[in-house]
Amino acid sequence: MKRILTLLFLICFILPAKAINELDLEDVGIAKYAVLEAKYDFSPVRILPDENAQRFTHLRQNVAIYADKQTKDFFRIDLGDGNYYWAEKKYFEVQGIIPEKRIQKVDKISFNQDKKGYEIFIPLDIYNAYSFKEEPWGLEFKLYDVDAKNLEIKNKPGCVNYEFKDYTLTLRYTTPALFGYDAKIDKKGLYVYLRKAPKIKPKKPLNNIKIVLDPGHGGEETGVCAFGVEEKDVNLKISKQIRKALKKRGADVYMTRKRDKYTPLYQRVAFADKKEGDILLSIHQNSLLNPQDVVKKHGVGVYYYNPQAKELAQKLQDELVRETGFRDDGVNFASFALTRPTNPVSVLVECGYLIDKHEKEMLTNKKFQKKFANALTKGVENYLRYLIVF
């Protein structure tokens, strides 16, 4: 075990640093900076020049960032915080080459709030890069390359504080229970949304809670195939049982697909955003590269990406293991398209392993599917009751 940990340390920390130093970095042009514009929503900015590296932030379409160097596949990003980040070229388009950054003047911010949360409006002519960072005390939002020396703030709530330093505006939202956030842009500027945890009724916690169910795969995208069963069909059947169980307990439920239909990943994310879901549950069945490994690794597991979703993942896993009798395959960190959304609290559930014959028999049994759905519903209720203490 010690040798394995040492090897992982070398791979994760020493080798990437060495690899970065050895990169064949080139100038972006005759001037210092290339102005890049995000081509898509959720365009990633990473901490290393690797398409699988951890995301530092992701940006909405048309948001601008500055690159000072480039490799064959990546731009090196300068946010002015003393660190360098990396943007894959396929997600960004060069708008021009300039000698210095265009610092955007920000002289006012306005706050609006209702029972659902806070809306922060920042007027901008250029959509500057931003980042979110979840902290134990709440959420930190940063807007880069701005001049906010003479900032005027209207209707600021006591739970939000701000700081301006080194051309970076920082907003800190203090809350005991983070429950969704996002940023969007329009012609007027940037909107930051900070959602409040919903008011929960202890006896009926799912009342008026919006849940988006995502039956994984569909159409020509079959997912796992084992023992004559295709994952897409199992996902849909279990999701329909989950919808019934959730609706019976008072939830408003929306499904990204209701039939055997191919639905692109980010169309599913956009659907959850449009429906203003409070919780996003993506339903899948698991597999392994080597099916023989299923003797040791099988069972139910839940995956999350954002820290705010970890408690939901744990509550679901506890109830699913207890009620189904399946092996505990863990609460796992994973960067999936359906775990990364921040506006709904988002998790992905691997109900079991279709390549395990026993689990396949259970997961394709209608009576067990109802049992699974009821267990998952209890898990969601336990999570919502957990929020009441805050």
Secondary structure in CASP SS format (residue, H / E / C, confidence):
PFRMAT SS
TARGET T0000
AUTHOR 0000-0000-0000
METHOD secondary structure of the structure
MODEL  1
M C 1.00
K H 1.00
R H 1.00
I H 1.00
L H 1.00
T H 1.00
L H 1.00
L H 1.00
F H 1.00
L H 1.00
I H 1.00
C H 1.00
F H 1.00
I H 1.00
L H 1.00
P H 1.00
A H 1.00
K H 1.00
A H 1.00
I H 1.00
N H 1.00
E C 1.00
L C 1.00
D C 1.00
L C 1.00
E E 1.00
D E 1.00
V C 1.00
G C 1.00
I C 1.00
A C 1.00
K C 1.00
Y E 1.00
A E 1.00
V E 1.00
L E 1.00
E E 1.00
A E 1.00
K C 1.00
Y C 1.00
D C 1.00
F C 1.00
S E 1.00
P E 1.00
V E 1.00
R E 1.00
I C 1.00
L C 1.00
P C 1.00
D C 1.00
E C 1.00
N C 1.00
A C 1.00
Q C 1.00
R E 1.00
F E 1.00
T E 1.00
H E 1.00
L E 1.00
R C 1.00
Q C 1.00
N C 1.00
V C 1.00
A E 1.00
I E 1.00
Y E 1.00
A E 1.00
D E 1.00
K E 1.00
Q E 1.00
T C 1.00
K C 1.00
D C 1.00
F E 1.00
F E 1.00
R E 1.00
I E 1.00
D E 1.00
L C 1.00
G C 1.00
D C 1.00
G C 1.00
N C 1.00
Y E 1.00
Y E 1.00
W E 1.00
A E 1.00
E E 1.00
K H 1.00
K H 1.00
Y H 1.00
F E 1.00
E E 1.00
V E 1.00
Q E 1.00
G E 1.00
I E 1.00
I E 1.00
P C 1.00
E C 1.00
K C 1.00
R C 1.00
I C 1.00
Q E 1.00
K E 1.00
V C 1.00
D C 1.00
K E 1.00
I E 1.00
S E 1.00
F E 1.00
N E 1.00
Q E 1.00
D C 1.00
K C 1.00
K C 1.00
G E 1.00
Y E 1.00
E E 1.00
I E 1.00
F E 1.00
I E 1.00
P E 1.00
L C 1.00
D C 1.00
I C 1.00
Y C 1.00
N E 1.00
A C 1.00
Y E 1.00
S E 1.00
F E 1.00
K E 1.00
E E 1.00
E E 1.00
P C 1.00
W C 1.00
G E 1.00
L E 1.00
E E 1.00
F E 1.00
K E 1.00
L E 1.00
Y E 1.00
D C 1.00
V E 1.00
D E 1.00
A C 1.00
K C 1.00
N C 1.00
L C 1.00
E E 1.00
I E 1.00
K E 1.00
N C 1.00
K C 1.00
P C 1.00
G C 1.00
C C 1.00
V E 1.00
N E 1.00
Y E 1.00
E E 1.00
F E 1.00
K E 1.00
D C 1.00
Y C 1.00
T E 1.00
L E 1.00
T E 1.00
L E 1.00
R E 1.00
Y E 1.00
T E 1.00
T C 1.00
P C 1.00
A C 1.00
L C 1.00
F C 1.00
G C 1.00
Y E 1.00
D E 1.00
A E 1.00
K E 1.00
I E 1.00
D E 1.00
K C 1.00
K C 1.00
G E 1.00
L E 1.00
Y E 1.00
V E 1.00
Y E 1.00
L E 1.00
R E 1.00
K C 1.00
A C 1.00
P C 1.00
K C 1.00
I C 1.00
K C 1.00
P C 1.00
K C 1.00
K C 1.00
P C 1.00
L C 1.00
N C 1.00
N C 1.00
I C 1.00
K E 1.00
I E 1.00
V E 1.00
L E 1.00
D E 1.00
P E 1.00
G C 1.00
H C 1.00
G E 1.00
G C 1.00
E C 1.00
E E 1.00
T C 1.00
G C 1.00
V C 1.00
C E 1.00
A E 1.00
F C 1.00
G C 1.00
V E 1.00
E E 1.00
E H 1.00
K H 1.00
D H 1.00
V H 1.00
N H 1.00
L H 1.00
K H 1.00
I H 1.00
S H 1.00
K H 1.00
Q H 1.00
I H 1.00
R H 1.00
K H 1.00
A H 1.00
L H 1.00
K H 1.00
K H 1.00
R C 1.00
G C 1.00
A C 1.00
D E 1.00
V E 1.00
Y E 1.00
M E 1.00
T C 1.00
R C 1.00
K C 1.00
R C 1.00
D C 1.00
K C 1.00
Y C 1.00
T C 1.00
P C 1.00
L H 1.00
Y H 1.00
Q H 1.00
R H 1.00
V H 1.00
A H 1.00
F H 1.00
A H 1.00
D H 1.00
K H 1.00
K C 1.00
E C 1.00
G C 1.00
D C 1.00
I E 1.00
L E 1.00
L E 1.00
S E 1.00
I E 1.00
H E 1.00
Q E 1.00
N E 1.00
S C 1.00
L C 1.00
L C 1.00
N C 1.00
P H 1.00
Q H 1.00
D H 1.00
V H 1.00
V H 1.00
K C 1.00
K C 1.00
H C 1.00
G C 1.00
V E 1.00
G E 1.00
V E 1.00
Y E 1.00
Y E 1.00
Y C 1.00
N C 1.00
P H 1.00
Q H 1.00
A H 1.00
K H 1.00
E H 1.00
L H 1.00
A H 1.00
Q H 1.00
K H 1.00
L H 1.00
Q H 1.00
D H 1.00
E H 1.00
L H 1.00
V H 1.00
R H 1.00
E H 1.00
T H 1.00
G C 1.00
F C 1.00
R C 1.00
D E 1.00
D E 1.00
G E 1.00
V E 1.00
N E 1.00
F E 1.00
A C 1.00
S C 1.00
F C 1.00
A C 1.00
L C 1.00
T C 1.00
R C 1.00
P C 1.00
T C 1.00
N C 1.00
P C 1.00
V E 1.00
S E 1.00
V E 1.00
L E 1.00
V E 1.00
E E 1.00
C E 1.00
G E 1.00
Y E 1.00
L C 1.00
I C 1.00
D C 1.00
K H 1.00
H H 1.00
E H 1.00
K H 1.00
E H 1.00
M H 1.00
L H 1.00
T C 1.00
N C 1.00
K H 1.00
K H 1.00
F H 1.00
Q H 1.00
K H 1.00
K H 1.00
F H 1.00
A H 1.00
N H 1.00
A H 1.00
L H 1.00
T H 1.00
K H 1.00
G H 1.00
V H 1.00
E H 1.00
N H 1.00
Y H 1.00
L H 1.00
R H 1.00
Y H 1.00
L H 1.00
I H 1.00
V C 1.00
F C 1.00
END
